Amino acid sequence: MEKFPTTAAGYARLEAELKNLKSVERPAIIAAISEARAHGDLSENAEYHAAKEKQSFIEGRIKELEAVTSRVQIIDVASLSADTIKFGATVTLVDEDTEEKITYQIVGEYEADIKLNQISITAPLARALIGKKPGDSIEVRTPKGGKSYEVLVIKYV
């Protein structure tokens, strides 16, 4: 079976989501289905159909999270150090066209969250960064065309 690398914080978020789905969301949707059933004719009961659809989504997400968490390989990023970029690195880049600085952490694909500036190890930018050192330049294809970045800082936090 394939293992999925993840940070300890990412694993904790996955576990918290799974626990919430099982202990809060699942019982709530079961109660909503029961209440909708009490309203009578199920063929024309929009509340019932919406609740069943939500239940299907919740059960699917639970199965997905159980499958992922059972195959996770937790990597302690704080114990890593290197002068090259690898999984878990927090990298500060500068856009060579706009001189804008941006910082990303390279994380597992199931914990990536662009709002937190965490990019998946499978993302094109992350793949281009792996093995690079401060001062190196990279080119990445984006939907808006090519982008060039220079690696400024690498940290393992």
Disulfide bonds with the S-S distance in Angstrom:
none
